[in-house]
Amino acid sequence: METALNGDSVESITVHDFSEKVLEQLVHFHVMKLSGGFFLWIGSEPVLSSLALAVSSKHDAMPLSTLVLGDPSDTTPSSLAQRLTKKTKKQVFVSYNLPLTNSNLALLVEDRIKKEMELHPDKF
């Protein structure tokens, strides 16, 4: 905890990185834990080609999500953010920067994220 200029206490941003070889491709994960949520970057190269946001809704069981940056025909970032928000009940930003060449890749990447969340829940 840190103290803001107005005297309120605020959580500091923490960073957690991990990597895994998924379908013969080295995938890097970068998590920034924020107050009330987290930012998750996924990729193999240092680019930011997409950004999606998902938040819980008191009017619907399914979280609301939107694509802020990237190809609107690629639903991977928004869908992943939505599922992670549903799981964590937190605001989630997802930047998914992997090619869409294999549909299994996205599923295996999501499984790896969930495994990391179980191992290190304090990082998300």
N, C-alpha and C positions, 0 to 999 in steps of 0.2 A: 504494500500500500504506500502511496505517496500522497502528499497534500497539494491540492491545487492552489492557485493564487488567491481564490476566494475563501480558502480555509477548509473546503470540503475534501474528504478523502477520496482518492481515485485509485483504481487498479492500474499498475504499470503494464505495459505491453510486453508479453513474453514471446520468445521465438523458439520454435522446435523444428528441426530438420531431420528427415530420414529419406533413405533411398532403397529401391528394391528392383531387381531384374524381373520384369514381367514380360512373358512371351518374347524372350531374347532381346528386350529393350530395357535399358536402364532408365528408370523413372524416378525423378526427384520430387519430394514433397516438402513444402515450406508452410508451416502453420504459424500465424501470428494470433495469439490469444488476445482478444480485446475485451473491454468491459461489456458484458452481456452478449458476447458472440466471438466469432473467429473468422479469419481470412485464411483460405487454403489455396495455395498455388500448386499446380501439378503440371509437370512437363519434363522434357528431356533436353531442351535448349532454353537459354535465358530470354524468353519472349513473353509478352502479355497480349495474347491474341483474343482472349475472351474474358468476360467478367460477368458473373451472375450473382444475384442477391435473393435470398429467401428469408421470410419472417413468418412467425406464427400468427395466426388469426384467431380472434375470439369468436368469430362468426362461422368458422369452417374448421373441420378437423385436419384438412390438408393445408399446409403452409402456402402462403402466396410467394410466387417467385417471378423474377423478371431478368431478362438479359440486358445488361448495361452496355456491354461492349462485345462485338463479335458478330459472327454469321448467324442471323436469326433462324436459318434452317437447321442449325446444329443445336439440338435440345439437351445435349449431354451436360453442359454446365448448370443450366437451370434445374434440370431433373435431379442432378446430384445434390445441389444446394438445398432443394426442397426435401429430399430424403434425409439429409443430414440435419436439417432444422427439425424435422419431425422426430428424429432420434434424440437430439440433444435439447430441444425446446429453446434453442438460442438462434440469434440472427447469424446467418452464415453467408459469407462471400466466397465464391468459388471461381478460380481462374483455371480452366482446363485447357492445356496447351499441347495435346497429343493428337497425332493424326487419326482420322476416323477410318483407318484401313481395316481394322478388325473389331467387330462388335464385342468379342470376348474380352478385349483389352479393357474397356470401360468397366465391365463387371469385375474383372480381377483387380483393377485399381481400386474400385470401391470396397472390395473385400479387404484389401490391404489397409485402407484407411480405417475401416471398422476394427480391424485387428489392432492397429496402433492406438485407437481410442480406448480399447479394452486394456492395453498394456500401460498407457499413459493418459488416463482420463483428465488429469490436472493440466494437460497441455492444450486442451480444446475448450 
